[in-house]
Amino acid sequence: MKNYIYELKLKVRDYECDLQGVVNNSVYQNYLEHARHEFLESVGNNFKALHEQGLDAMVARVEIDFKTSLSSGDEFSVKLNIDRDGPKLIFHEDIYRLSDNKLCAKGKVFTICLKNGRLTKGEIFDELFAEHLN
């Protein structure tokens, strides 16, 4: 994807790296999650406020394709787009190393929303992200 609706810049911390000196594969999921949380904040909401309204957005599935390793001290950005598929909101998230703009990981995160513990049709996604969804 070329155009993104949100970007979050971060830096790799030493403790996120494994014995091989690269970011551990599980840490990439944390980067993707942090970007989604910050994106929600950028549109004027957060998970705590939604929960207090009985709305709980949850991850249903995650796909990550690893392309190029990040290592300690690397600065990178997580860029994202969203779209809908039935009740799901899908986050397309790409991680790029800033020094050379290399694609490091491609993530696809499928989320659902529960209202008072029951699966919804995802109407809240349409409300929250109206300006970003077609």
Secondary structure, 3 states (H helix, E strand, C coil): CCCCCEEEEEECCHHHECCCCEECHHHHHHHHHHHHHHHHHHCCCCHHHHHHCCEEEEEEEEEEEECCCCECCCEEEEEEEEEEECCEEEEEEEEEECCCCEEEEEEEEEEEEEECCEECCCHHHHHHCCCCCC
